[in-house]
Amino acid sequence: MRLQHLVLAAALALGSAGQAIAQAVTPQTVTLRFHTFMAPQSAVWKEMHSVWMDRVEKESGGRIRFERYPAMQLGGAPANLYDQVRDGVADVIWTLSGYTPGRFPRSEVFELPFLMTDPEATSKAYWEYAQTHAAEEFRDVHLIALHVHGPGAIHTRRRPVNSVEDLKGLKMRAPTRLTTRLLAALGATPVGMPVTQIPDALSKGVIDGAVIPWEVVPAVKVDELTKFHTEFDPKLPALYTATIVMAMNRAKYEALPADLKKVIDANSGLQTSAWLGRTQAGADPRGRRSAEQRGNAITRLGQAEHEAFRKAADRVDDEWVREMNARKLDGRKLLDAARELVRRHAAN
């Protein structure tokens, strides 16, 4: 009997040792929760978020896996996303920086009127600028990418906007603090809200219109809920854009094995920022066609109108510079740096 006990004990010991060895040589797998406010039917979710996650999963050999939560499915509001990734409620997020006004003062320079030219070049400029002028704004997270979307357009329910004067008195949705100032400078009554609230606000008459890029128009039914759309020549600097951050929980990133960190790193940074900006703007023509197919009126303003809008918006730049100076930041230096980076990347 003692012999049987010894044999059984030896077998158990060998089994435990074998299991420990197997665990030691089995590569670690990691599950990451990706959270955003974008809807699952949106071009951003399908062509950017899903593609990025698929790529990371493939390049990791399946050792990184994503739980995918569009449309705020983990709870909270769009303005909570940055705090969620900082605090570990989510592991990776994508959101507009401007949904938390005043939190990223240096970075919002890219939201100033008529600063953005090409979305890909401006996204590269934004990433480089953040490394040299605004790194401390993102110190609580591990940055994956920073980018902008395509040129913002004007969408209205009851009357077209063919000039600055046509905006006067209209209640217009604005996505960020600086876009709110822009619309006020143009004579509109700005109403701040995230993109997810636009359909309800338009259908109930809370707003007369919205400024958003073309790519998001179908996802939030702006092609159905408005009849008039105004854009500028895409060769001219854009009326506005928004700054967008894609970030990972810092502790989660630092806990990754070295080889999995390399996978994340290979899908982060300047080129990933450029790809995101280019891809998001690449969906603009489809969004525009959705309005055309409904018979909506689309107006493209020319150089003269562009100059009139720029002149009316000049004060927004000056106000921002003064505000940065009041924070003991050199607003003019930051603005000049952003413009120079946009110019340089656009020329490459």
N, C-alpha and C positions, 0 to 999 in steps of 0.2 A: 504493500500500500504506500509505504514511504517512497518507493521507487517511482510509482505512478505520480505521486505529488511532485517529485523532483522533475520528472519529465514534463508535466504540465506547466510547472513554474518556468522551466527553461524555454518551453515553447512560447509562453506568454511574453517572456523577456525578449526573445528573438523577434516576436511580432511587434512589440513596442519599439524595439530598436529599428526594425525595418520601416515602420511607419514614420519614425522620426527622421530617418535618412531620406525617405521619399518626400517628406515635407520640406526638408532642407534643400533638395535639388529641384523641387517643383517651383517654377517661376511664380512670383507674386502676381496676383491679379487684383485690379482696383476697379471699383464702380464709382462713377462720378455722376452727380445730379446736375443736369443742365437746366437752367430756369430762365425764362424770358416772358415778356408780355406779348410778343408777336403771336398772331394766330397761326394754327397749323396749316391753314390754306394760303398763307401769305408767301410771296416770293422770297422774302427774307428767311423764313423758316425752311422752306423747301430747298432753296438754292445756295444758302449760306450756312445756316446752323446745321442742318442735317448733313450737308456735304462735308463740313468740317468735322463733325463727330464721326461720320463714316470713315473719313481718311485717318483720323487718329486711331480708331479701333483697328483698322486694317494694318497700319504701320506698326502698331504695338503687338501684332500677331494675336489680337483678341484679348490681350491681357489688360487693356483698358476698355471698359464697357460703360456705356452711358444710359442712365435713366433720363428720359426726355420729357420735359415739362414745359410745353408752350402755354400761352394764354394764362399765365399766372396760376398754373395748376397746383403749385406748392403753397398757394395762399399769399395774402398781402396785396399791395398795390405796386404799380411800376416804380413809384418813388422809393419803395423799400428794397429794390433788388440789390443795390450796391451794399447796403447794410447786411443783407442776407448772405452775400458771398463773403463779406468780411467776417461775419459771425459764424459761418459754417452751416447756416440753414440750407444753402445751396453750395455746390462745389464750383460751378462755372455759371456766370451770368452774362447776358448781353442787354444793355440798356442805354438810353440817352442820358448823358451826363447832366443835361439841363433839367431833368426831372427832379433834381435836388438843387434848387437855385442857390447860388453863392458858395457852393461846396468846392467847386473847381474854378476859382476866379481866373487863374492864369490860362487855363485851357479854353475857356469860353471865348477867347479872342477869335477862334475860328468860326464862331457863330455871328461875328459882326457882318453887317450888310455888305454885299458885293466884294467880300474877301476871297471866297471860294471860286476857283476857275474850273479846272478839271478835277472830278472827284478822286480819281486814283492818285494824282499828283498831290492834291491837298491832304489826302489820307497819309501819304508818306511824310509830308511836311508836319502833320499833326504828331505822328509817332516820333519823329526826330526832335521836334520842339519839346515834347513831354520829357524826353531823356535829358535835355540840356537846360530847360527852363521851368519845368513843372513836375519833376520827379516826386517831390514830397507830397503832392496832392494824391498820389496813388500808393503811398508807402504802406497802407494797411492791407493791400492785396498783391497778388502776383499778376501783373499785366500780361494779357495774351495779345491784344490788338487794340488800336485806337483808329477810328476812321470817321468819315463823313458820308452823308448820302448825296444823291444827285440834286440838281437845282430845284429849290422850292418853287412851287407854282401856286397861283391864286385860284380858288374854286368857290363860286358863289351860287346862291339859289335863285335869286329873282332878277338880278341885273348884271350885265357884263362890266368888267373893269378894264377900261381902255386908257385910263389916265390916273394920276394920283388923286385927282378930284373925285373920281368915281368911288374911291374907298371911304370917303367921308361919311361918317354916321353908321357904317356897317359894323355889326358885331362879328368879329373875326377870331376864330380859334388860333391861338399861338402855342407852340410847343415848349418854348424856353423863355427865360427872363429877357434875353436880348432880342428875341423875336417879338416879344410883347412890346418892348421899347420901339422897335422898328415900326410895327403896325400903328402905334400911337403917333409916331413922327409922321406917318403917312396920312393921318387923319381918321383912321379907323378906331373902333372901340375894341381893344384886345380882350380876349377871354382865354385865360390859360387853362389847358387841360391836356392830358395824355391822348395819344391817338385812339386808344380804345374807346374813349367817350364820344368821339365825333359822330358816329351814326345816330345815337340817341339824341344828342344835342341838335343836330340838323333836323331830324324828323320832328322834334318838338318845337322848333323855331327858337331855341335858346341862342343859337348863333345863325348868322346870315351866310356864313361861309367859313372856309378854313384855308390855311396855307400848309401844304404837304407836298412831298415829291410825288411824281406820277406813279412810281412803282407801287405805292401803298393804296392808290385810289380804289382798285377793285376789292381789296381785302376789307376795307371799311365802308364800301358801298357809296363812295363819294360820286362815282359815275351815275348812280341811280338817284342820289339825293340832291345833287346840284345840276344845273343846266349850262353854266358858263364857266369857262376855264381860261386863265390868262397866264402866259409864259413869256419869257424873254428868249431872244436868240441864244442858243446854247454856246455860241462862240464868245459871248459876253460874260463878264463875272456874274455869278448867280445872285438873285435877290437875297437869299439866305441859304444856309444849311444848318444841320445840327451835328453836335459832337457826340460820338458813340463810343462806349467802352465795353470791351469784352475782357473779363477778368476771372481769375481763379482764386479760391481760398488759399492764402499763403501757407498755412500749416499743412494743408492737403498736398500742395505742390512739394513742399520741402520734405514730406514723408515718403515721396515716391522713390523707388529704386533709381539708381543713376541712369539705367537704360531707358526707363519710362519718362524720366525728366527730359531726356534727349528727344523723345517723340513729341512731347508737348512743346519743347523749344523749337523743334523743326517746323511746327505749325503755329508759331507766334512771331511777333516782331514786325519789322518794316514791310516785308513782302506779304505777310498775311494781312496786315492793315491795308496794303495796296489792293490785294485781291478782294477783300471785303468791300472796299469803296467802289472798285470797278464793277463787281458783281451786282451790288445793290443798284447802282446807276444803270447797269445793263438791262434791268427790268423796267426802266422808265418807258421805253417805246410801247411795251405791251399794255402798261397802265393807260397810256395816252390813247391807244387804239380802243380800249374799252369805252372811253368817252365818245370817241368818234363813231363807234358802232351803234351807240344809242342816239346819235343825231345831235349831240350836245354841241354848243358853239365854242370853238377854241380860237382865241386871239393870240397872235404872236406880236409882241411889241417890238418896235425897232429902236435904233440908236437914240433918236430924239427923246422918246419916252423913257428909255433907260437912263439917260442923263437927268431927266426930270425926277425920276425916282431916287437916283443917287444923291442929287442935291437936297431933296427933302429928308434923306436919311443921314446926312452928314453929321448931324448933332449926336447920333448914337455913338459913333466912334469917339467923339470928344468927351461925352459923358463917361464912357468906359475908361478912357485914359485918366480922367480926373478921379474916378472911383478907385482905380488901381493905385494912383499916387497917394490917395488918402489911406490906403492899406500899407503904405511904405514900400510899395512896389513901383518900379519905373514903367508906367503904362505905355509911354511912347516907345521905349526900348522894346518892350514885349510885342507891341503891335508891329513895329518895324521888323523884328525878328521873324514873326509869323509871315508877313508879306514876302520877305526875302526867301524864306524856305519854300513858300508856294511858288514863287517865281522860278527858283532854281530847279525844283522837282518838275515843274511844268516844262522847262526847257530841255530836260534830259530825255 
